[in-house]
Amino acid sequence: MTKSKILPLKEVQSRLEKLRHSSSQNEAKALMSDLLATVDYHNIQYHEKDKSEISDLEFDQLHKNLEELEELYPQIKKGRSATATVGGKALAQFKKVAHRVPMLSLSNTYSPDEIRDFDTRAKKYLDLKEGRELIYLCEPKIDGLAIEVIYEKGILTRGLTRGDGLTGEDVTENIKTIKVIPHKLKTSRPPPLLEVRGEIVLFKKDFAALNQEQIDEGEDLFVNARNTAAGSIRQLDPQIAASRPLKAFFYGSGIVDWANSNATPENHCEFEKLLGDFGLPVNDLAKKCKNIDEVIEYYFGLEKKREKLDYEIDGIVVKVDSLKLQKDLGFIARSPRWAVAAKYKPQQVQTVIEKIEIQVGRTGALTPVAVMTPIKVGGVTVTNATLHNQDEIDRKDTRVGDTVVIQRAGDVIPEIVSVVSEKRPKNSKAFKIPGTCPVCGSKAVKLEGEAVTRCTNSLCVARLKESLKHFVSRRAMNIEKLGDKLIEQLVDLGVAKSFSDIYRLNEQKISQLPRQGDKSTNNLIESIEKSKESTLNRFIFAMGIRFVGEQTARLLAKNFSNVERFLEATEEELLNVDEVGEKVAKSIIESTGNKTFSKEMLALVKLGVHIPGEKQVGGQRKQNNSLEGFTFVITGSLDGMSRDEAKDFIENHGGITSSSVSKKTNFLVCGSDAGSKLIKAQELGVKIISLDELKRMSNK
C-alpha cells in the first residue's frame, strides 16, 4: 500500500461511527481492508524499520477500532486478522528462528478505571470468591526492543528478537556484545534450558552522548533511544552493537526446565529474583502489590518519578504474581490474560510554529529547525524543535503557522508529533529547504542515498564557525580558552577565516574582541601556544574529515607516521587500515585531494603545530618503546586512571590501543565491572592483565 493511502485515526473513527448506525457490508469490507493495511504499515515501521510515525496511543486506538470492526462484522473478517498480529516479520538478512513459545505483546490500558477492569476480568475468569484479592507484581514498562535470550546448561547459546511473535531474528552475536548480559549464568546448578525475555535499552545519558558523537562526526542525529537500541541490535556487524552502550532488563520467560535447579519459583516475584541471582539484570523498581488499589498507587507513584529515571518508560506492567494462576488464566489471540500494560498518556502539548530556520553544520548539513511559541512540556519550556530533513517535513507536512502537537522525545529532545490540520491558516504554503545555503548563498545539494541537504561551500561562514568549534575542542587541539562565543566573534570580525588563522592571533587582533582584557588575552595566547604540542591522531580528528572520529583518527595515525605521509595516502592504503571501509576511505581522499585542505594542514605545521609522529604521542613526549609491537584493549573501570589516560599511557610507551578485542589483540587491560570484552578475550585466549601489570610491563 502506498504511503498516501494510510488512514489517519480521525478518518477511521469517522467511518466506523457511520458503520455503528448502518449495516453496509460493502463499506465495512472497504474499511476492513484499509484499516488492516494501515495497522500493517505502522507495525512494519515500528518493528522492522525501528521508526514511529504515530504515538503508541494512536496505534492502540487504531487496533481497538479494528477489533470493534471485526466484532461488528465477523462475516467479513479476513483469514489473517491484524488483531492477532504481534510485531513485524523477521528481517531477511538475519537467520529466522521459531520461538518455542510465542512472544506475545500485552494489551494496553490508559486509566485507573481500565486497570480496575483488568482486575475484574481476571477475577471473573478465575471465578474467585467475593472479597478475595489477586496479588500482582508491578514493574516499569521499559521502552526498548523486546528480546529472548536462551541459556542451555547455563551457557548463552542464542539471542532472538520478537519478530512476528512466532519467528524472530537470530541476533546472537550482537547480544553477546552487551556487557550486562552474562555469557554464563552465575549458578553451579543452572536450569538445563532457560528462555528468558526482556528489553534492550539505551539509557538517557548514553543516548545523549551518542548524539553528541553524531554531531562531532557530522552525522544525522538519532531520533530516539528505543529506535537507536533496536537499530544497534539489527546491525549485521557486531562491532557496531559493541560500540554502543546498550543495557538490558529481564522480566519474563519462554520454556524453563527447572529439573536441575535448587528451587522452582511459585510466583513471578520469585522468578525475577532467581534471574537476578543468575546474574541477569532485573529492574529494582519492581514491587509486589497485594490488591488493585496498591497497583494504582504504584502506577501514579512511578509516573511522578518518570522524568528522573535513567531510562525511558511509557507505563507499568501489571502481572498476576502466582505462576499457577497465570497458567489458569492463559492467553487470548495476541496477549496473556494475566498481564496488562498500564500506559501513561504522552506528555504532549500544542503550540504554533512561528518560523522555520535553517541551521548549517560543519559538514554543510542544512538542518531545518521549527521556532515555536514558547510552551512548557514535561516541566521544561520548549521553543525549538528539529525537523531533521526535507523527507521528514514532507512526511508530516509541517508548515510555518501550523499548530503542532509536541512532546519531549526521551524527556530531552523536543519532537513534533503531528500537525493539527484543522487549525492550519488558509494561506499556508508547503515548506521547502532552499537550494542555496542561507548563510553564504552557495549551492546546496542532496546527494544520492542521503536524506540531508548540504552546503557545497567549504568556506561558508556557518560551516567555518562549527568547524572551528570542533577544531579547538578538548579531544581535538584542546585550546581551552577559546570558547564558542569567542570563535563566533573572531569569524564575524573576519579575523579567523581558517584553522591556521587561530595560530596567527596576536594581542592586537584579540584586542578587537569585546571584553578582552590583558589577562584574558594572555591566557588565550598561552592556551594557543600550549596546543601546538599535539599528536597526529588529534590533528587528523581536529581537521573534521567526515566519518573520521577519534578511534579512526588514532588508527590512521598509527599507519601514517606524519602529516605529509597522511596527505599522500592512496585509497588502497587507507582500505588496509583496520576499521576503515570504502565510505571512510573515499571521504578521506576527497579531503586530502582538496588543495585548500592539504595547504591548510601544511600551513598549521609551518605555524608551529608540532606533530612529531612516532616520537611523541598523547600530547606528551614518548617515555620509551617498552610496549612497542603490542596491541591493547581496555575494559572496565581502572583504579586511579581514566580510560583516556590509560590509552595515552600505552601510546606514550609505544603500544597500540584498539576499541575491540580480536585475534590481533595481545593484551586486555581489565578493571572492575568488565563485560563482553573480557569474555571475548577469554574465548580467543588473549592475555588479561591489570593496570598494575601494564605499568610493570612499561618499566622493563
matplotlib code that plots the C-alpha trace (Angstrom):
import matplotlib.pyplot as plt

x = [0.0, 1.3, 2.1, -0.7, -3.4, -2.6, -5.6, -5.4, -7.1, -9.8, -10.9, -11.0, -13.1, -15.5, -16.1, -16.5, -19.1, -21.2, -21.0, -22.2, -25.5, -25.8, -25.3, -23.4, -21.3, -19.5, -18.5, -17.4, -15.3, -13.6, -12.8, -11.6, -9.2, -7.9, -7.6, -5.7, -3.3, -2.9, -2.2, 0.2, 2.1, 2.6, 3.6, 6.3, 7.5, 7.9, 9.0, 11.0, 12.3, 12.5, 10.6, 7.4, 5.1, 2.3, 2.2, 1.6, -1.8, -2.9, -1.7, -3.6, -6.7, -6.4, -6.1, -9.2, -11.1, -10.1, -11.2, -14.6, -15.0, -14.2, -16.8, -19.5, -18.9, -17.4, -18.6, -16.1, -13.1, -10.0, -8.3, -5.4, -6.5, -4.3, -5.8, -3.8, -0.6, 2.2, 5.0, 6.7, 8.2, 11.7, 14.2, 15.6, 19.3, 19.1, 18.6, 14.9, 14.4, 11.0, 10.2, 9.4, 6.6, 5.2, 6.4, 3.1, 2.6, 0.5, -2.9, -2.9, -4.8, -4.6, -6.5, -7.1, -10.6, -9.2, -6.7, -9.7, -11.5, -8.5, -8.6, -12.4, -12.0, -9.2, -11.2, -14.3, -12.4, -10.8, -14.2, -12.8, -15.0, -16.2, -13.6, -10.6, -7.9, -5.3, -1.7, 0.2, 3.8, 4.2, 7.3, 8.2, 7.3, 10.6, 10.6, 13.1, 13.5, 11.9, 14.4, 14.6, 17.9, 18.4, 20.7, 21.4, 23.1, 23.9, 25.6, 24.2, 23.5, 21.1, 19.5, 16.4, 14.2, 10.5, 10.0, 6.3, 5.9, 6.2, 9.6, 12.4, 15.7, 18.9, 21.0, 23.1, 26.5, 25.1, 23.5, 26.9, 28.4, 26.1, 28.2, 25.3, 24.1, 26.2, 27.6, 27.4, 24.8, 26.1, 25.0, 26.5, 23.1, 21.6, 18.4, 19.1, 17.0, 16.2, 14.5, 14.4, 12.7, 13.4, 14.2, 17.3, 17.6, 19.8, 19.9, 19.2, 22.7, 24.2, 21.7, 22.7, 26.4, 25.8, 24.1, 27.0, 29.3, 27.0, 27.4, 31.1, 31.4, 28.9, 26.3, 22.5, 21.1, 19.4, 15.7, 15.0, 16.6, 14.3, 14.8, 18.6, 18.8, 16.7, 18.8, 22.0, 20.9, 19.8, 23.3, 25.0, 28.4, 28.5, 31.2, 28.6, 26.5, 29.6, 30.4, 27.1, 26.4, 23.4, 21.8, 19.0, 16.3, 14.8, 11.3, 9.7, 10.3, 9.5, 10.3, 12.2, 13.3, 13.8, 14.9, 18.4, 18.0, 18.0, 14.5, 11.4, 9.6, 5.9, 5.3, 6.7, 8.4, 10.5, 11.2, 12.7, 14.7, 16.2, 17.1, 18.9, 20.8, 21.8, 23.5, 20.7, 19.8, 16.3, 14.5, 14.9, 11.7, 9.5, 7.1, 4.6, 1.1, -1.5, -4.5, -5.6, -5.6, -1.9, -1.3, -3.0, -1.0, 2.2, 1.0, 0.7, 3.8, 6.1, 4.7, 6.0, 9.4, 9.4, 11.4, 14.2, 14.7, 17.9, 15.9, 12.7, 9.4, 5.9, 3.9, 3.9, 3.4, 0.9, 1.2, -0.7, 2.0, 1.0, 2.5, -0.3, -2.9, -1.1, -1.4, -5.1, -5.8, -3.9, -3.9, -6.2, -5.2, -2.2, -1.7, -1.9, -5.0, -2.8, -0.8, -1.6, 0.4, -0.9, 0.5, 0.9, -0.5, 2.3, 3.3, 2.1, 1.0, 0.0, 1.9, 2.4, 5.4, 6.3, 9.1, 11.4, 15.1, 17.9, 21.0, 24.3, 26.6, 30.4, 29.8, 27.5, 24.3, 21.3, 19.0, 15.5, 14.5, 11.0, 10.9, 7.7, 5.7, 7.3, 5.4, 6.1, 6.2, 7.5, 8.5, 10.7, 10.0, 10.4, 10.9, 12.8, 12.4, 14.5, 12.6, 15.6, 15.4, 13.1, 11.8, 10.6, 9.0, 7.1, 6.0, 4.3, 3.5, 4.9, 4.5, 5.0, 1.9, 0.9, -0.5, 1.5, 1.5, 4.9, 6.4, 9.9, 11.4, 13.4, 12.3, 15.1, 14.7, 11.6, 9.8, 6.9, 4.5, 1.8, 0.2, -3.3, -4.5, -7.9, -6.1, -3.9, -4.0, -5.7, -2.8, -0.1, 2.4, 4.4, 8.0, 11.0, 14.6, 16.3, 18.6, 21.2, 22.9, 21.0, 24.3, 26.7, 24.4, 26.3, 24.5, 23.0, 22.7, 21.1, 23.4, 22.0, 21.4, 21.4, 18.5, 20.4, 20.8, 24.3, 26.0, 28.8, 31.0, 33.8, 34.5, 30.9, 30.9, 28.4, 30.4, 33.6, 32.2, 31.2, 34.4, 36.5, 34.5, 35.3, 39.0, 39.6, 37.6, 39.2, 39.7, 41.0, 43.5, 42.4, 42.6, 40.9, 40.4, 38.9, 35.1, 32.2, 31.4, 35.0, 35.1, 31.9, 33.2, 36.5, 34.7, 32.2, 35.1, 36.9, 39.9, 39.5, 38.8, 40.6, 42.1, 45.5, 44.3, 43.9, 47.7, 48.1, 46.3, 48.2, 47.5, 46.4, 43.9, 42.5, 42.1, 39.4, 37.1, 34.7, 35.5, 39.0, 41.4, 45.2, 44.8, 42.2, 44.3, 47.4, 45.6, 44.2, 47.6, 49.2, 46.4, 47.0, 50.8, 50.3, 48.0, 50.9, 52.4, 49.9, 49.7, 48.9, 45.7, 44.4, 45.4, 43.6, 40.5, 40.6, 40.5, 36.9, 37.0, 33.6, 33.2, 36.6, 36.1, 38.7, 39.2, 39.6, 42.0, 44.0, 44.3, 45.2, 48.0, 49.4, 49.6, 50.9, 53.8, 53.5, 51.2, 52.9, 52.5, 48.9, 48.2, 49.8, 47.9, 46.1, 42.6, 44.1, 46.4, 43.6, 41.5, 44.3, 43.8, 41.8, 38.1, 38.5, 35.9, 35.1, 32.9, 35.5, 38.4, 36.6, 35.7, 39.4, 40.6, 38.0, 39.5, 43.2, 42.8, 41.4, 44.2, 42.7, 42.5, 46.1, 47.6, 45.8, 47.3, 50.8, 50.2, 49.4, 52.7, 54.6, 52.9, 54.4, 51.9, 54.3, 53.2, 56.3, 54.7, 56.3, 58.4, 55.5, 52.0, 49.1, 50.4, 53.4, 56.9, 57.2, 58.8, 60.2, 59.3, 58.7, 55.1, 56.0, 54.6, 51.7, 48.0, 46.0, 42.2, 40.9, 37.8, 36.1, 36.8, 40.5, 41.5, 43.4, 43.4, 40.7, 40.4, 41.7, 44.7, 45.3, 45.2, 47.7, 49.9, 50.1, 50.8, 53.4, 55.3, 55.0, 51.9, 48.7, 45.2, 42.0, 38.4, 37.5, 39.0, 40.2, 42.8, 45.3, 44.8, 47.9, 46.6, 43.3, 43.8, 40.9, 39.4, 36.3, 32.8, 34.3, 31.8, 31.7, 35.3, 36.6, 34.5, 35.7, 39.3, 38.9, 37.4, 40.3, 43.0, 44.0, 46.2, 44.4, 46.3, 45.6, 46.6, 49.5, 50.8, 50.6, 52.7, 55.3, 55.5, 56.2, 59.2, 61.0]
y = [0.0, 3.5, 5.9, 8.3, 5.7, 5.1, 6.1, 8.8, 7.9, 10.5, 9.1, 5.6, 6.8, 8.7, 5.8, 3.4, 5.7, 5.5, 1.7, 1.6, 3.0, 1.2, -2.3, -1.6, -4.7, -3.1, -0.1, -2.4, -4.5, -1.4, -0.1, -3.5, -3.6, -0.1, -0.5, -3.8, -2.2, 0.8, -1.3, -3.5, -0.4, 1.0, -2.4, -2.6, 0.9, 0.2, -3.4, -3.8, -0.3, 0.9, 4.1, 5.6, 7.8, 7.9, 7.7, 4.4, 5.8, 6.4, 2.9, 1.3, 3.2, 2.0, -1.5, -1.2, 0.2, -2.9, -5.2, -3.5, -3.7, -7.4, -7.9, -5.8, -7.7, -11.2, -12.4, -10.2, -10.9, -11.7, -15.1, -13.3, -10.8, -8.0, -8.3, -11.5, -9.9, -9.1, -7.4, -7.3, -10.2, -11.3, -9.4, -11.3, -10.5, -12.5, -16.2, -16.8, -19.0, -20.0, -19.2, -22.4, -20.3, -17.3, -13.9, -12.2, -8.5, -7.0, -5.4, -1.8, 0.4, 4.2, 4.9, 3.7, 2.6, 0.4, -1.1, -2.0, -3.5, -5.8, -6.9, -7.5, -9.6, -11.7, -12.4, -13.3, -15.7, -17.4, -17.5, -16.1, -15.7, -12.2, -10.4, -12.4, -10.2, -11.1, -10.4, -8.6, -7.9, -4.4, -3.0, -0.2, -0.8, -0.2, 1.5, -0.7, -3.7, -7.0, -9.8, -13.5, -14.9, -18.7, -20.5, -24.2, -25.7, -22.2, -21.1, -18.4, -20.1, -17.8, -14.3, -13.6, -10.6, -10.8, -10.7, -11.5, -13.2, -16.7, -16.3, -14.0, -12.8, -14.5, -11.7, -13.8, -12.2, -8.7, -9.8, -11.2, -7.7, -6.3, -6.5, -6.7, -9.9, -12.8, -15.5, -17.9, -17.9, -17.4, -20.7, -24.1, -25.7, -23.9, -25.0, -27.3, -24.9, -21.2, -19.0, -15.5, -12.5, -8.8, -5.5, -4.0, -0.3, 2.8, 4.9, 8.6, 9.9, 7.3, 8.3, 11.9, 11.0, 9.0, 12.0, 14.2, 11.8, 12.2, 15.9, 15.7, 13.5, 15.5, 12.7, 12.9, 12.7, 9.6, 10.4, 8.4, 5.9, 3.0, 3.0, 3.5, 0.5, -1.6, -0.4, -1.3, -4.9, -5.2, -4.3, -7.0, -6.0, -6.9, -4.3, -1.6, -3.1, -3.5, 0.2, 1.3, 1.3, -1.0, -2.3, -4.8, -5.7, -9.2, -10.0, -13.0, -16.4, -18.9, -22.5, -23.2, -26.6, -26.4, -30.1, -29.4, -26.1, -25.6, -24.1, -23.9, -20.5, -20.4, -16.8, -14.3, -12.3, -15.3, -16.0, -12.5, -12.8, -16.1, -14.2, -11.6, -14.4, -15.9, -12.6, -11.3, -7.7, -7.2, -4.0, -2.9, -0.8, -4.0, -4.3, -6.8, -5.3, -7.1, -5.7, -3.5, -0.4, -0.8, -1.3, 2.0, 3.7, 2.3, 3.5, 7.1, 7.0, 5.8, 8.4, 11.1, 9.6, 9.1, 12.1, 11.3, 7.7, 6.8, 5.1, 5.6, 4.1, 4.5, 3.0, 0.0, -3.7, -5.4, -9.2, -11.7, -12.9, -16.6, -18.7, -21.3, -18.6, -17.3, -20.8, -20.9, -17.6, -18.5, -16.3, -14.6, -14.1, -11.8, -11.3, -13.0, -12.7, -12.5, -9.3, -5.9, -2.7, 0.3, 3.2, 6.8, 9.2, 11.0, 14.4, 16.4, 20.0, 22.2, 25.3, 27.2, 27.2, 30.9, 30.3, 27.6, 28.4, 26.6, 25.8, 25.0, 22.4, 22.0, 19.3, 21.7, 19.9, 22.1, 21.3, 22.8, 23.9, 25.0, 28.1, 27.9, 29.9, 29.0, 26.3, 24.1, 20.3, 17.8, 20.6, 22.4, 25.4, 24.4, 26.9, 25.0, 21.5, 20.0, 19.0, 16.8, 17.0, 17.6, 14.0, 14.4, 17.8, 16.3, 13.2, 15.3, 18.2, 20.7, 24.4, 27.8, 28.9, 25.4, 24.4, 21.3, 18.6, 18.4, 16.1, 15.7, 12.5, 10.8, 13.5, 15.5, 16.3, 18.3, 16.5, 17.5, 14.5, 15.8, 18.8, 19.9, 20.3, 21.8, 24.8, 25.5, 29.0, 29.3, 30.9, 28.4, 27.0, 23.8, 24.4, 23.5, 23.6, 26.2, 25.1, 27.6, 27.9, 30.6, 31.8, 32.0, 31.7, 28.8, 25.8, 23.2, 19.7, 16.4, 13.5, 10.2, 7.9, 10.7, 12.4, 15.6, 18.7, 20.1, 23.5, 22.8, 25.8, 24.6, 28.3, 29.0, 31.2, 29.0, 25.8, 27.7, 28.5, 25.0, 23.6, 25.9, 24.9, 21.3, 22.1, 23.7, 21.1, 19.1, 15.8, 17.7, 20.5, 21.3, 25.1, 25.6, 29.4, 29.6, 29.2, 29.2, 32.9, 34.0, 31.9, 33.4, 36.9, 36.1, 34.8, 37.7, 40.3, 38.5, 37.7, 33.9, 32.5, 29.2, 26.9, 28.4, 31.9, 30.7, 30.4, 33.8, 35.5, 38.1, 40.7, 43.3, 41.0, 39.7, 43.2, 43.8, 41.5, 42.9, 42.5, 41.1, 42.5, 41.9, 38.9, 37.1, 38.0, 36.5, 33.4, 32.8, 33.2, 30.8, 28.3, 28.5, 28.1, 25.1, 23.4, 23.4, 20.4, 17.8, 14.4, 13.2, 11.4, 14.6, 16.7, 14.4, 14.3, 18.1, 18.6, 17.4, 14.9, 13.4, 9.9, 10.2, 10.0, 9.7, 6.0, 6.1, 9.1, 7.0, 4.1, 6.4, 8.0, 4.6, 3.7, 7.1, 8.5, 12.2, 14.8, 14.6, 10.8, 11.0, 13.5, 11.2, 8.1, 6.3, 4.8, 1.3, 2.1, 3.6, 0.4, -1.6, 0.3, -1.6, -0.4, 1.9, 0.9, 2.2, 5.1, 6.4, 5.9, 7.9, 10.7, 11.0, 11.0, 13.7, 15.9, 15.2, 15.6, 19.1, 21.7, 24.0, 21.3, 20.0, 23.5, 24.2, 21.1, 22.1, 25.7, 24.7, 22.8, 25.8, 28.0, 25.8, 23.0, 20.2, 16.8, 14.6, 11.3, 8.3, 10.4, 11.9, 10.7, 11.7, 15.3, 14.1, 13.0, 9.3, 7.8, 4.6, 1.8, -0.9, -1.6, -1.3, -4.1, -4.9, -4.1, -3.4, -3.2, -1.6, -2.7, -2.0, 0.8, 1.3, 2.3, 5.6, 6.2, 7.1, 5.1, 8.2, 8.4, 4.7, 5.0, 7.9, 5.8, 2.9, 5.1, 7.0, 3.7, 2.7, 0.5, 0.5, 0.7, -0.6, -0.4, -4.1, -7.5, -9.5, -12.1, -9.2, -8.2, -9.0, -7.8, -6.9, -4.4, -5.3, -3.2, -3.7, -4.2, -5.7, -7.0, -8.6, -7.7, -9.9, -12.8, -12.4, -12.2, -15.4, -17.1, -16.0, -16.8, -13.1, -12.5, -10.5, -8.1, -5.4, -1.8, -2.5, -5.3, -2.8, -0.4, -3.1, -4.0, -0.4, -0.2, -3.1]
z = [0.0, -0.8, 2.0, 0.7, 1.4, 5.1, 7.1, 9.8, 13.1, 12.7, 9.3, 10.8, 13.7, 11.4, 9.1, 12.0, 13.6, 10.4, 10.4, 14.0, 12.8, 9.4, 8.0, 4.8, 4.3, 1.3, 3.3, 6.2, 3.8, 2.4, 5.9, 7.0, 4.0, 4.6, 8.3, 8.0, 5.6, 7.9, 11.0, 9.0, 7.8, 11.3, 12.5, 9.9, 10.6, 14.3, 14.5, 11.3, 10.5, 14.1, 13.3, 14.8, 12.7, 15.3, 19.1, 20.9, 22.0, 18.4, 17.3, 20.2, 19.2, 15.6, 16.9, 19.1, 16.2, 14.2, 17.0, 17.1, 13.3, 13.5, 16.2, 14.3, 11.0, 11.8, 8.5, 6.6, 8.9, 6.9, 7.2, 8.8, 11.3, 12.4, 15.9, 16.3, 14.9, 17.4, 15.6, 12.2, 10.1, 10.7, 8.5, 5.6, 6.4, 9.6, 10.1, 11.1, 14.2, 15.6, 19.3, 21.2, 22.9, 21.0, 22.2, 22.6, 23.3, 26.1, 25.9, 26.9, 29.3, 29.8, 33.0, 36.6, 35.5, 32.8, 35.3, 37.6, 34.6, 34.0, 37.7, 37.4, 34.3, 35.8, 39.0, 37.0, 34.7, 37.8, 39.4, 42.7, 45.7, 46.5, 48.6, 47.5, 46.1, 43.4, 44.3, 41.5, 40.5, 39.1, 37.3, 34.9, 31.2, 29.5, 26.1, 24.3, 22.0, 23.1, 23.1, 24.0, 25.3, 25.6, 28.0, 27.8, 30.8, 31.9, 28.7, 26.4, 23.1, 21.3, 21.2, 19.2, 18.5, 18.9, 15.1, 14.3, 17.7, 16.2, 14.4, 15.4, 14.0, 15.3, 16.7, 19.0, 18.1, 18.7, 22.0, 23.2, 22.9, 25.6, 28.8, 31.3, 29.7, 31.1, 28.7, 31.6, 34.4, 38.0, 39.5, 39.9, 39.1, 36.2, 34.6, 31.6, 29.5, 30.3, 27.8, 29.4, 27.9, 28.4, 26.8, 25.3, 26.2, 25.9, 29.0, 28.5, 29.2, 26.8, 24.1, 24.6, 24.4, 21.1, 19.6, 20.6, 18.8, 15.7, 15.9, 16.3, 13.2, 11.1, 11.1, 11.4, 14.9, 16.2, 16.8, 20.0, 22.3, 21.6, 17.8, 18.3, 20.6, 18.1, 15.2, 17.1, 17.6, 14.0, 12.7, 10.6, 12.0, 15.8, 16.3, 15.8, 18.5, 20.7, 20.3, 21.7, 25.5, 25.4, 28.5, 29.3, 31.8, 32.0, 33.3, 31.6, 30.2, 27.4, 28.3, 31.5, 32.7, 36.5, 36.8, 37.9, 39.8, 43.6, 43.6, 41.5, 41.8, 42.6, 41.7, 39.3, 42.0, 43.0, 39.3, 38.8, 42.0, 40.6, 37.3, 39.4, 41.3, 38.0, 37.0, 34.7, 35.2, 36.6, 37.5, 41.1, 40.9, 40.6, 43.5, 44.8, 45.3, 47.4, 45.6, 42.7, 44.9, 45.6, 41.8, 41.0, 43.8, 42.2, 38.7, 39.9, 42.1, 39.3, 36.9, 39.4, 39.2, 35.4, 34.4, 36.9, 35.8, 33.9, 31.1, 29.1, 30.4, 28.9, 31.7, 34.1, 33.6, 35.9, 36.2, 38.3, 40.6, 41.0, 38.2, 38.8, 38.3, 35.2, 33.7, 34.7, 33.0, 29.8, 26.7, 24.1, 20.5, 20.9, 24.7, 28.1, 30.3, 33.4, 32.4, 31.1, 30.2, 32.0, 29.9, 30.6, 28.2, 26.3, 27.7, 24.7, 24.2, 21.3, 20.1, 16.9, 14.5, 14.1, 11.6, 10.2, 10.4, 8.6, 10.6, 8.9, 10.5, 10.0, 7.3, 5.5, 6.6, 6.3, 9.3, 9.4, 12.9, 13.9, 16.1, 18.1, 20.6, 23.9, 25.8, 28.8, 28.3, 30.8, 33.1, 30.5, 28.3, 24.7, 21.9, 19.1, 17.6, 14.8, 11.7, 10.6, 6.8, 3.8, 3.8, 7.4, 6.7, 3.7, 5.7, 8.4, 6.0, 8.5, 7.7, 9.1, 11.0, 11.8, 15.2, 16.1, 18.8, 20.5, 23.1, 24.5, 22.9, 25.6, 28.0, 26.4, 22.7, 21.7, 18.9, 16.7, 16.8, 14.3, 12.7, 13.8, 10.2, 11.0, 12.6, 9.6, 8.2, 4.8, 3.1, 4.3, 1.9, 1.9, 3.2, 1.1, 2.2, -0.2, -3.0, -1.7, 1.6, 3.7, 5.1, 2.1, -0.8, -2.3, -4.0, -1.6, -2.8, -1.6, -2.6, -3.7, -0.7, 1.8, 3.5, 4.3, 2.0, 2.3, 1.5, -1.0, 0.0, 2.4, 3.2, 4.3, 7.5, 9.2, 8.4, 9.4, 12.9, 13.6, 12.2, 14.4, 17.5, 16.7, 15.9, 19.3, 21.3, 24.2, 22.3, 19.2, 19.5, 23.1, 23.1, 26.4, 26.5, 23.0, 23.6, 21.2, 21.7, 21.0, 17.9, 16.6, 17.3, 15.5, 12.4, 12.4, 12.5, 9.7, 11.9, 11.7, 8.2, 8.6, 11.2, 10.6, 11.5, 15.1, 15.2, 13.7, 16.5, 18.5, 21.1, 18.5, 16.8, 20.1, 21.5, 18.8, 20.6, 23.2, 26.9, 26.3, 29.0, 29.2, 31.5, 29.3, 26.2, 27.7, 28.9, 25.3, 23.7, 26.2, 25.6, 21.8, 22.3, 24.5, 21.9, 19.4, 21.1, 19.8, 18.1, 14.6, 15.7, 17.5, 14.5, 12.0, 14.2, 14.6, 10.8, 10.8, 8.0, 7.6, 9.1, 10.9, 14.6, 17.4, 17.0, 13.2, 13.6, 16.1, 13.6, 10.7, 12.8, 13.6, 9.9, 8.5, 10.5, 9.7, 8.1, 4.7, 4.6, 5.6, 2.8, 0.2, 1.3, -1.5, -1.3, -1.4, 1.5, 3.5, 3.0, 4.5, 7.8, 10.4, 10.6, 7.5, 4.9, 1.5, 2.7, 5.1, 2.6, -0.1, 2.4, 3.4, -0.2, -1.0, 1.7, 1.2, -2.6, -2.0, -2.4, 0.2, 2.8, 2.2, 2.2, 5.4, 7.2, 6.0, 6.9, 10.5, 10.7, 9.4, 12.1, 14.8, 15.3, 16.4, 15.1, 15.6, 14.6, 16.4, 18.7, 20.6, 21.4, 23.5, 23.8, 25.8, 24.8, 24.4, 27.5, 26.0, 23.5, 26.1, 24.7, 21.1, 18.9, 21.3, 20.8, 23.9, 24.6, 27.8, 29.6, 32.9, 35.5, 36.2, 39.7, 39.6, 35.9, 33.3, 30.1, 28.1, 30.4, 30.0, 26.2, 26.4, 28.8, 26.4, 23.4, 25.3, 25.7, 22.0, 22.3, 20.1, 21.5, 20.0, 20.9, 20.2, 21.0, 18.1, 17.2, 16.8, 20.4, 22.6, 26.0, 27.6, 30.4, 32.7, 35.5, 37.6, 36.0, 32.9, 30.4, 26.9, 26.0, 28.9, 27.7, 24.1, 25.3, 27.2, 24.2, 22.0, 24.6, 24.8, 27.9, 30.6, 32.7, 35.4, 35.3, 37.7, 35.4, 32.5, 34.5, 35.3, 31.6, 30.7, 33.1, 31.5]

ax = plt.figure().add_subplot(projection="3d")
ax.plot(x, y, z, "-o")
ax.set_aspect("equal")
plt.show()
